[in-house]
Amino acid sequence: MDAILSDWLLERLDTDAPEPAYRQLFRLLQQAILSGRLAAGAKLPSSRTLGADLAIARNTVIQVYEQLLVEGYVETQSGSGTYVADTSPDRVDEGSAGAPRRAVRDRHRLSARGKRTIELSGVSKQQWGAFMPGVPDVTEFPLKAWTRLQSRIWRNPKPELMTYAPGGGYRPLRRALADHLRVARSANCQPEQIVITTGIHQSVDLAVRLLCDVGDQVWIEEPCYWGLRGILLSSGLKLTPIPVDGEGINPDAKHLARPPRLIICTPSHQYPLGMVMSLARRRMLLEYARQHNCWIIEDDYDSEFRFGIRPLASLQGLDTNGQVIYLSSFSKTLFPGMRVGYMAVPAPLADLFSLGLAELYREGQLMQQAVLAEFIDEGYLNSHIRRMRGLYAERRSLLIAAVQRRFGDALPVMGDEAGLHLVLGLPHLRDDWAVCRTAMERGIIARPLSAYYSVAKAAQVGLLLGYGCVPNEKIGPAFDTLADVIEEVSKAGRKTRRSVA
Ligand SMILES: Cc1ncc(COP(=O)(O)O)c(C=O)c1O
């Protein structure tokens, strides 16, 4: 319990934040108690243990415990320690005098799927810096061109661009995206099939709400993007993790015997391991989906950044039966905070998806969509992608060189032919979380590869390292800091194993 609590707190405490450690720790413990994460009666770690685990002064922990005591969140028992108090609200008398106290308390707690969503959450409290995966270099965004187009549109805004969006989004942007997809991804699509969303997260949410019922089975890749799991679980779907091999998602006979409602995959660049789905595997998947009437969601999150290898056409472009829902996003090509993505849906679903989008989310942002349409039409998107591809290729080489300088070929580098991150295998370690925690204390973000697996015993150990948002000159020094951590954790691991033996 102590270790779990310490890990949870460590992931959230930010020693660089302006908010003092005392306030942060108080707020986090308060939140843990109110949300039920720390149940009534649970014993808190001693101030000495918690201080040491969090690398903060023991006095800070004592001060926080005292404040929690004053405010009624904890109780002390002399000589025995500090315990979480029962903070459930007083019962409101609704004529159910005999109703158990717990039932009242439960109304204030999360739903089962809400709890699972929060428990499995993978979002990092820091979203910028070496080696944050999946984040592009937003400082390179062509601001001048964007501002010029934006001023033009804002100088004389049309009222219809300032109201809610009609289903599907701004028509000229849908046309520009359909043209782009046909050329860049060999997709088969017309502007009516394009639905503009706030990103892949929303696109997946919309697709599962419209196509799946609670309890439906969904195949996800093993490992896969953590964000998908949250969306699917919170929609009450049953996830079947399907292992990937060198050719992408690889269902075995047992899986094939139980067709899912939906298959979600990353054919252009498996996330996070980086392989490209082979043509044979693509054809197998399409044929299987056709025979069993399954939908396939193609998450094409970063196919624009490919180094030395030619992109395969999209899976959607091979689909002759209208079963693929193609998703893309501007989070990697422009900047994630823009929150614009789009889907290309099979023609018979197009109007339904546009309507569903407007109905569920009451979309807007048409002014931004108008700017984006002009940005694409005037060629800025393509030239920005071309320029960034060169920059990312350089950063990728610098990171690989830094890995080789420190470790030679001892640590495998995977998935480095495309995208904004690579995977550094740590086959000699058992705990990639330990590396990430210590690295975070030294200002380096690395995500543990094992966290992307749904089945713990299948998990490979390693690190996801994003190079997209790291300036060239910082890559070597930042990797050296990380390499020190890897070596320290490796040594500590060896000692622990020896002492256990
Ligand atoms: C595989 C994958 N899909 C989807 C997303 C999220 O896309 P968006 O920002 O468009 O919601 C990410 C973000 O890193 C990702 O890695």
The ligand as a Gaussian input file, in Angstrom:
#p B3LYP/6-31G(d) Opt

LIG

0 1
 C       -1.319000       6.055000     -31.692000
 C       -1.943000       7.361000     -31.327000
 N       -3.201000       7.602000     -31.676000
 C       -3.807000       8.766000     -31.333000
 C       -3.150000       9.751000     -30.641000
 C       -3.875000      11.010000     -30.225000
 O       -4.226000      11.768000     -31.277000
 P       -5.035000      13.143000     -31.085000
 O       -4.101000      14.125000     -30.466000
 O       -5.435000      13.496000     -32.461000
 O       -6.218000      12.864000     -30.203000
 C       -1.848000       9.547000     -30.264000
 C       -1.130000      10.583000     -29.485000
 O        0.030000      10.479000     -29.164000
 C       -1.215000       8.329000     -30.624000
 O        0.042000       8.093000     -30.265000

